Amino acid sequence: MSNTSERYKLYRYCSFKTSKTITQEYSTSFYAATDMFPADMRDAIHSIYGFVRIADEVVDSFHEHDREKLLRDFERDYDEAYEMGISTNPILYSFQWTVKQYNIPDEYIRSFLASMRRDLEKKSYETEEEIASYIYGSADVVGLMCLKVFCRADESLFERLKQPAMRLGSAFQKVNFLRDLREDYVLLGRLYFPGVALESFDEEAKNSLIREIHQDFCEAYEGIRQLPRESRLPVYVAYRYYRQLLHIIQETPAPSLISKRVRVGDVQKMLILLTAVLKNKFNRL
């Protein structure tokens, strides 16, 4: 019995390690930030990232396969993993464990998967309501899943920080839209900006979107400052990284965003990290 229990623990360890590997290989910057979480919180965040990354890869990368079926199967397999408490898919096993451990509402997961399905069905968004619904599912609820982990069982804190967490998710997603403009439109045929045609995407259109993102960031920052100390620093590092990416986008001519993908350089990333650590040490976040 003891040997069986130990092997089960080994499988759980390997499952979370798989989620960690997905995080590390797909997003080195995000992975570096997660390394500052306590171990149990870090595992949970890796499991959330692994789940959303695989779903995102299904809709964005697996073009030679039946992506609708793959996404349906992925959701079905998650449902079975949640119901049974076990899965031979390490990503789904670690995610369902985190969902149960931190009481993550099922509505967040369904909303996320609904937005993933939209990426298979829609190429453009005509109204602000349409894109707001998409962003809620693709980004806001991911922020809320993470907030559940950060707050642990403190529901009053979760409710207080819910809106700022959603604003941070929205800001990150909108920055990604601008950064990935070429890939989304040229390679995937998608455009996420209502009322903006790529042919007429100019400085005015870009700056209008940037002002909107700045407002999201301002609201998000107030929430970051109220996070528990154990989660505040890594979230702040991710926030500063995206603020810097937005600054680079602002300094890049609009036509260039269509022809190339901008990024934050490694030296800038290191400076962001060091500055954040010092600010946190002296309670200046």
C-alpha positions in Angstrom: 0.0 0.0 0.0 2.8 2.4 0.9 4.6 1.6 -2.4 1.4 2.4 -4.3 1.0 5.7 -2.5 4.6 6.7 -3.2 4.1 5.9 -6.9 0.9 7.9 -7.0 2.9 10.8 -5.5 5.6 10.3 -8.1 2.9 10.5 -10.9 1.6 13.8 -9.4 5.1 15.2 -9.2 5.8 14.2 -12.8 2.5 15.7 -13.9 3.3 19.1 -12.4 6.8 18.9 -13.7 5.3 18.5 -17.2 3.2 21.6 -16.7 6.4 23.4 -15.5 8.2 22.3 -18.7 5.4 23.6 -20.9 5.6 27.0 -19.1 9.4 27.1 -19.3 9.6 26.2 -23.0 6.8 28.4 -24.2 7.4 31.5 -22.1 10.8 32.1 -20.6 9.8 35.5 -19.2 6.6 34.2 -17.5 8.5 31.2 -16.2 11.2 33.5 -14.6 8.4 35.4 -12.8 6.8 32.2 -11.5 10.0 31.1 -10.0 9.5 33.7 -7.3 6.3 32.0 -6.0 6.2 29.6 -3.1 6.6 26.0 -4.3 2.9 25.0 -4.0 1.7 28.2 -5.6 4.3 27.9 -8.4 3.0 24.4 -9.2 -0.6 25.6 -9.4 0.3 28.5 -11.7 2.3 26.2 -14.0 -0.7 23.8 -14.2 -3.0 26.7 -15.2 -0.5 27.9 -17.8 -0.1 24.3 -19.1 -3.8 23.9 -19.6 -4.4 27.2 -21.4 -1.3 26.9 -23.5 -2.2 23.4 -24.8 -5.8 24.7 -25.7 -4.2 27.7 -27.4 -1.8 25.5 -29.4 -4.7 23.4 -30.6 -6.5 26.4 -32.2 -3.4 28.3 -33.3 -0.9 25.6 -34.4 -2.5 22.3 -35.4 -3.7 23.4 -38.8 -3.0 20.0 -40.5 -5.5 18.3 -38.1 -9.2 18.6 -37.2 -8.8 21.4 -34.6 -12.5 21.4 -33.7 -12.4 17.7 -32.8 -9.1 18.1 -30.9 -10.6 20.9 -28.8 -13.7 18.9 -28.1 -11.7 15.9 -27.1 -9.5 18.1 -24.9 -12.6 19.5 -23.1 -14.1 16.0 -22.8 -10.8 14.6 -21.4 -10.7 17.4 -18.8 -14.2 16.7 -17.7 -13.3 13.0 -17.2 -10.2 13.9 -15.4 -12.1 16.2 -13.0 -14.8 13.6 -12.4 -12.4 10.8 -11.8 -9.7 12.7 -10.1 -7.1 11.1 -12.4 -5.9 11.4 -16.0 -3.2 9.7 -18.1 -2.7 13.2 -19.5 -0.2 14.9 -17.1 -1.4 18.4 -18.1 -5.0 17.6 -17.4 -4.2 15.7 -14.2 -2.2 18.6 -12.7 -4.9 21.2 -13.8 -7.8 19.3 -12.3 -5.9 18.9 -9.1 -5.3 22.7 -8.9 -9.0 23.4 -9.8 -10.1 21.3 -6.8 -7.4 22.4 -4.5 -8.1 26.1 -5.0 -11.9 25.9 -5.7 -11.7 27.4 -9.2 -15.2 27.9 -10.6 -16.1 25.7 -13.6 -17.6 28.8 -15.3 -14.0 30.2 -15.7 -12.9 27.1 -17.6 -16.0 27.0 -19.8 -15.6 30.7 -20.7 -12.0 30.1 -21.6 -12.8 27.1 -23.8 -15.6 29.1 -25.4 -13.2 31.8 -26.5 -10.8 29.2 -27.9 -13.7 27.9 -30.0 -14.3 31.4 -31.2 -10.8 31.5 -32.6 -11.8 28.6 -34.8 -15.0 30.2 -35.9 -14.4 34.0 -36.1 -11.8 36.0 -38.0 -12.9 39.5 -36.9 -14.9 41.3 -34.3 -17.4 44.0 -35.3 -18.4 45.4 -31.9 -16.8 46.2 -28.5 -19.2 43.8 -26.9 -18.0 40.9 -29.0 -14.3 41.6 -28.3 -15.0 42.2 -24.6 -16.7 38.8 -24.4 -13.7 37.1 -26.2 -11.2 38.8 -23.9 -13.2 37.8 -20.8 -12.9 34.2 -21.8 -9.4 34.2 -23.2 -7.7 36.4 -20.6 -9.8 37.7 -17.7 -10.8 34.3 -16.4 -7.2 33.1 -16.6 -6.4 36.0 -14.3 -9.2 35.0 -12.0 -8.0 31.4 -11.9 -4.6 32.7 -10.8 -6.2 35.0 -8.3 -7.9 32.1 -6.7 -4.4 30.6 -6.1 -2.9 33.9 -4.8 -5.8 34.4 -2.3 -5.8 30.8 -1.3 -9.1 30.5 0.7 -9.6 34.2 1.5 -12.8 34.9 -0.4 -13.2 38.5 0.8 -9.8 39.3 -0.6 -10.6 37.5 -3.8 -13.8 39.6 -4.3 -11.9 42.8 -3.6 -9.2 42.0 -6.1 -11.4 40.4 -8.8 -11.9 43.5 -10.9 -8.2 44.5 -10.9 -7.2 40.9 -11.8 -9.6 41.0 -14.8 -8.1 44.4 -15.9 -4.6 42.9 -15.7 -5.7 40.0 -17.9 -7.3 42.3 -20.4 -4.2 44.5 -20.5 -1.9 41.6 -21.1 -4.2 40.2 -23.9 -4.5 43.6 -25.6 -0.7 44.0 -25.6 -0.4 40.6 -27.1 -2.9 41.6 -29.8 -0.6 44.5 -30.8 2.6 42.5 -30.5 1.2 39.6 -32.5 -0.5 41.8 -35.1 1.4 40.3 -38.0 1.1 36.7 -36.9 -2.6 36.9 -36.1 -3.6 38.6 -39.3 -1.2 37.4 -41.9 -0.8 33.8 -40.7 -4.1 33.2 -39.0 -6.4 35.7 -40.7 -7.6 37.2 -37.4 -8.2 40.8 -36.4 -9.2 41.6 -32.8 -9.8 45.4 -33.1 -13.4 46.4 -33.8 -13.7 49.2 -36.3 -10.1 49.0 -37.4 -9.0 47.6 -40.7 -5.4 46.5 -41.1 -5.0 48.6 -44.2 -5.9 51.7 -42.1 -4.0 50.8 -39.0 -2.0 54.0 -38.3 -0.6 55.9 -35.3 -4.0 57.2 -34.3 -5.5 53.8 -34.2 -2.5 52.4 -32.4 -2.4 55.2 -29.8 -6.2 54.9 -29.1 -5.6 51.2 -28.2 -2.6 52.1 -26.1 -4.6 54.6 -24.1 -7.1 52.0 -23.4 -4.4 49.6 -22.2 -2.9 52.2 -20.0 -6.2 52.6 -18.2 -6.4 48.8 -17.7 -2.9 48.8 -16.3 -3.7 51.7 -13.9 -6.7 49.8 -12.4 -4.7 46.6 -12.3 -1.7 48.1 -10.4 -3.9 49.1 -7.5 -4.9 45.4 -7.2 -1.3 44.2 -7.4 -0.3 46.4 -4.4 -3.0 44.6 -2.3 -1.9 41.1 -3.2 -0.5 38.9 -0.4 3.2 39.4 -0.1 4.0 35.9 -1.3 2.4 36.5 -4.7 2.9 40.3 -5.1 6.5 40.4 -6.5 6.1 37.8 -9.3 2.8 39.4 -10.5 4.5 42.9 -10.3 7.4 41.6 -12.4 5.0 40.3 -15.1 3.2 43.7 -15.0 6.4 45.7 -15.4 7.5 43.4 -18.3 4.2 44.0 -20.1 4.4 47.8 -19.4 7.9 47.8 -21.0 6.6 45.8 -24.0 3.8 48.4 -24.4 6.3 51.2 -24.3 8.3 49.5 -27.1 5.1 49.1 -29.1 4.3 52.8 -28.5 7.7 53.7 -29.9 7.4 51.4 -32.9 5.7 52.9 -36.0 2.3 51.4 -36.7 3.3 49.9 -40.1 6.3 48.2 -38.5 4.0 46.3 -36.1 2.5 44.7 -39.1 5.8 43.6 -40.5 7.7 42.5 -37.4 7.2 41.2 -33.9 8.6 43.4 -31.2 10.0 42.0 -27.9 11.7 43.1 -24.7 15.4 42.5 -24.8 17.2 40.2 -22.3 19.0 43.1 -20.6 15.8 45.0 -20.2 14.2 41.9 -18.6 17.0 41.6 -16.2 16.8 45.3 -15.2 13.0 44.9 -14.7 13.6 42.0 -12.4 16.3 43.6 -10.4 14.4 46.8 -10.0 11.3 44.9 -8.9 13.2 42.9 -6.3 14.7 46.0 -4.8 11.4 47.8 -4.7 9.8 44.8 -3.0 12.6 44.5 -0.5 12.0 48.1 0.6 8.2 47.8 0.4 8.1 50.3 -2.5 5.9 48.4 -5.0 
